[in-house]
Amino acid sequence: MNLLRAPLSAVVVVVVVLALVAAAPAQGAGFVDVLDTPSLISPLASKSLLQSVVRAGDRIVVVGQRGHIVISSDGGATWKQSPVPVSSDLTSVYFVDDKQGWVAGHDGVILHTGDGGEKWDVQLNGLTANDPKRSATRSRVRTSPSSTSGLPTL
């Protein structure tokens, strides 16, 4: 009789383990890509870790962690957070005049503004950085199929 119970117990244990495994979330299921997630607007953004600062005309533009970009038009007395389409850490900011500026950051992010930092658009990120080279290589292979020696597979 004990021999019959042992296999049944083993079956029950296997069924329970399989049920637990199936109920557990898949690894990586909660992953959210910072390139697809806009920066959160936070009243504490100007107090977060900020990496780079620049003057853009009479404005001060500061960039930092989690895609935070904050702007001051009164010499730093008050700050306003700009909406940013990514939440990657931003590490560098540069303006050529009071309107045109660029920000660079982690994950290959390059953002551009044409209005002094009020609105930012993605110009490049790590996912799209190779697109021009890939497109040129594909075009070259289509026009000259014999030139494929030494080219990586696409």
Long-range contacts (C-beta under 8 A, 24 or more apart in sequence): 34-67, 34-86, 34-87, 34-88, 34-106, 34-107, 35-86, 35-88, 35-107, 35-109, 35-125, 35-126, 35-127, 36-86, 37-86, 37-87, 38-67, 38-83, 38-84, 38-85, 38-86, 38-87, 39-66, 39-67, 39-68, 39-69, 39-83, 39-84, 39-85, 39-86, 39-87, 40-66, 40-87, 41-81, 41-83, 42-68, 42-81, 45-70, 45-79, 45-81, 46-70, 46-79, 46-81, 51-89, 51-90, 51-91, 51-92, 52-90, 52-91, 52-92, 52-93, 53-93, 54-93, 54-94, 54-95, 54-101, 55-95, 56-95, 56-97, 56-98, 56-99, 56-101, 56-116, 56-117, 57-97, 57-98, 57-99, 57-116, 58-98, 59-98, 59-116, 59-117, 61-93, 61-95, 61-101, 61-116, 61-117, 62-93, 63-90, 63-91, 63-92, 63-93, 63-103, 63-105, 64-89, 64-90, 65-89, 65-90, 67-105, 69-93, 69-103, 69-117, 69-120, 71-116, 71-117, 71-118, 82-117, 82-118, 82-119, 82-120, 83-119, 83-120, 84-111, 84-120, 85-111, 85-120, 85-121, 85-122, 86-111, 86-122, 86-125, 88-125
